[in-house]
Amino acid sequence: MIVACLDPRCDPTKFFNLDGYEAIVHRNAGGNIRHALRDILMLDRAFDLNEVAVVHHTDCGTLTSTDEQIRTHIKARVDKAHWAEVDAIEFGSMVDVEESVKTDVEWFRTNPLVREELKQGCQGFVLDTQAGKVQRVDVD
C-alpha cells in the first residue's frame, strides 16, 4: 500500500512504474499516514498487507501553512460553537519534507494498532517534483 499526497504531481503509479492494479494507493493532503490509518487497518484485515510506503514530496502545499494558521483561517469562517472541533483537527502541516516522512514512518512503526509485520514493512520516500525522482528516506 502506498500513502501519498493528493497533489497531481505526486502520482505513485508513475514514479514507481506501476500499473493501476499493482498497489493500493491512499492519497490525502500531504500523504499523512495518520489520516490514512483507518483505511490501512481495514485493508490489512481484508488483504494482510505486507508493505506501506509513505511518500511526501517537495513543493508540497502543506509546507505553506502551519496547523495554527489553518485553524485561524477556518475559525474566521465558522460559528464560534465549532471552534473546539476545529482545534481538535490535526492538519499535518510540514516544515521539512524528509523529517515529516521520518516522523510518519516512526509514528506508524510504534502504533499499537498496527501488526508487527506491517510495521516492519513501512518505508518512507520523498519525491522531488522538479526532477521527478523518488528517493528512499533512511529512518532507522
Backbone torsions as a table, in degrees:
resi	resn	phi	psi	omega
1	MET	NA	143.2	179.7
2	ILE	-120.0	130.1	174.0
3	VAL	-109.5	118.0	-174.7
4	ALA	-140.2	165.6	177.9
5	CYS	-68.7	152.3	179.6
6	LEU	-83.5	-1.6	175.2
7	ASP	-55.2	130.2	-177.6
8	PRO	-61.4	-19.8	176.6
9	ARG	-74.8	-15.0	-175.7
10	CYS	-106.4	70.0	-177.7
11	ASP	-104.2	102.9	-176.0
12	PRO	-58.2	-30.1	179.8
13	THR	-64.5	-27.9	179.2
14	LYS	-81.5	-53.5	-173.6
15	PHE	-78.7	-15.4	172.1
16	PHE	-101.4	4.7	179.4
17	ASN	52.3	54.9	-179.5
18	LEU	-108.6	151.0	168.1
19	ASP	-88.0	176.3	-173.8
20	GLY	-66.7	-7.3	-174.2
21	TYR	-118.1	9.1	-176.1
22	GLU	-90.1	-21.1	-177.0
23	ALA	-151.6	149.2	171.3
24	ILE	-83.1	129.6	-179.6
25	VAL	-117.6	123.5	175.4
26	HIS	-109.0	122.5	-178.1
27	ARG	-118.6	136.6	175.3
28	ASN	-152.0	171.3	-179.3
29	ALA	-59.6	117.1	178.5
30	GLY	84.8	-6.4	-176.7
31	GLY	66.4	35.3	-174.0
32	ASN	-71.9	120.9	-177.8
33	ILE	-66.4	-33.2	-179.6
34	ARG	-62.7	-38.5	-179.6
35	HIS	-73.7	-15.1	-179.7
36	ALA	-98.9	-7.3	-171.5
37	LEU	-56.4	-45.5	-179.1
38	ARG	-55.1	-47.0	-178.7
39	ASP	-68.2	-38.1	177.9
40	ILE	-61.1	-45.7	-179.6
41	LEU	-62.9	-41.4	178.6
42	MET	-65.4	-44.9	-179.0
43	LEU	-69.6	-33.6	177.4
44	ASP	-64.4	-38.2	177.0
45	ARG	-62.7	-40.8	-176.6
46	ALA	-78.5	-36.2	-170.5
47	PHE	-123.7	1.6	-175.9
48	ASP	47.7	66.6	179.4
49	LEU	-57.2	150.2	176.6
50	ASN	-121.7	-9.2	179.0
51	GLU	-145.0	146.9	170.1
52	VAL	-134.2	123.6	176.1
53	ALA	-106.5	125.5	177.3
54	VAL	-101.0	121.3	-176.8
55	VAL	-123.8	118.3	171.2
56	HIS	-113.0	167.3	-176.4
57	HIS	-139.7	157.9	176.0
58	THR	-66.9	158.8	179.2
59	ASP	59.8	28.7	-178.7
60	CYS	-74.6	142.1	178.0
61	GLY	-62.4	-24.7	179.5
62	THR	-71.6	-7.5	175.7
63	LEU	-83.6	-10.5	-171.5
64	THR	-91.5	-14.3	-178.3
65	SER	-142.9	148.9	172.6
66	THR	-86.1	164.1	175.6
67	ASP	-57.3	-39.7	-178.6
68	GLU	-65.9	-38.3	177.0
69	GLN	-64.6	-38.5	177.9
70	ILE	-66.1	-43.2	178.4
71	ARG	-60.5	-44.5	179.4
72	THR	-60.1	-42.3	178.9
73	HIS	-61.7	-45.1	-178.9
74	ILE	-68.5	-42.8	-179.3
75	LYS	-60.9	-29.9	178.2
76	ALA	-67.9	-16.5	-176.0
77	ARG	-111.0	-8.3	-177.5
78	VAL	-120.6	160.8	178.0
79	ASP	-63.6	144.6	-178.8
80	LYS	-57.0	-25.2	178.7
81	ALA	-61.3	-19.1	-177.5
82	HIS	-103.2	2.9	-176.0
83	TRP	-63.3	-36.9	178.8
84	ALA	-63.3	-37.6	177.3
85	GLU	-64.5	-41.6	177.7
86	VAL	-63.7	-42.9	-179.5
87	ASP	-62.8	-26.7	-177.5
88	ALA	-80.0	-12.4	-176.9
89	ILE	-82.4	129.9	171.9
90	GLU	-96.8	110.9	-175.2
91	PHE	-82.5	-23.2	176.2
92	GLY	80.4	31.1	177.2
93	SER	-64.6	153.7	-175.6
94	MET	-120.2	155.0	172.6
95	VAL	-111.2	-39.0	-178.1
96	ASP	-135.3	125.3	-173.8
97	VAL	-64.1	-49.0	-178.4
98	GLU	-63.1	-41.6	178.2
99	GLU	-64.9	-36.0	179.4
100	SER	-67.5	-35.2	175.2
101	VAL	-63.8	-47.6	179.2
102	LYS	-58.8	-44.6	-179.9
103	THR	-62.1	-43.4	179.5
104	ASP	-64.1	-45.1	-179.3
105	VAL	-64.7	-44.7	178.6
106	GLU	-62.1	-41.1	178.3
107	TRP	-61.0	-45.2	-179.3
108	PHE	-64.4	-44.2	-177.7
109	ARG	-67.3	-18.8	179.1
110	THR	-107.5	4.4	-177.9
111	ASN	-75.3	124.7	-176.7
112	PRO	-69.0	-13.1	-179.7
113	LEU	-84.9	-12.8	-175.1
114	VAL	-97.0	135.9	176.5
115	ARG	-59.0	145.0	-179.2
116	GLU	-57.7	-41.6	-178.9
117	GLU	-63.2	-38.2	-179.9
118	LEU	-73.0	-35.3	175.7
119	LYS	-57.0	-43.7	-178.5
120	GLN	-68.1	-23.0	-179.8
121	GLY	-91.1	12.2	-179.4
122	CYS	-92.9	126.7	179.3
123	GLN	-130.3	157.8	179.8
124	GLY	-119.1	149.5	-178.7
125	PHE	-142.7	152.9	171.9
126	VAL	-122.5	129.6	174.5
127	LEU	-96.2	124.5	172.3
128	ASP	-86.0	107.3	-174.4
129	THR	-68.0	-26.6	178.0
130	GLN	-70.7	-46.2	-177.2
131	ALA	-86.7	-19.6	-177.2
132	GLY	72.6	21.7	-177.8
133	LYS	-112.1	142.9	177.7
134	VAL	-109.3	139.0	-178.7
135	GLN	-129.5	137.1	178.1
136	ARG	-70.8	140.5	178.2
137	VAL	-102.6	125.6	178.5
138	ASP	-77.0	118.5	-176.6
139	VAL	-104.5	-24.3	-174.7
140	ASP	-68.6	NA	NA
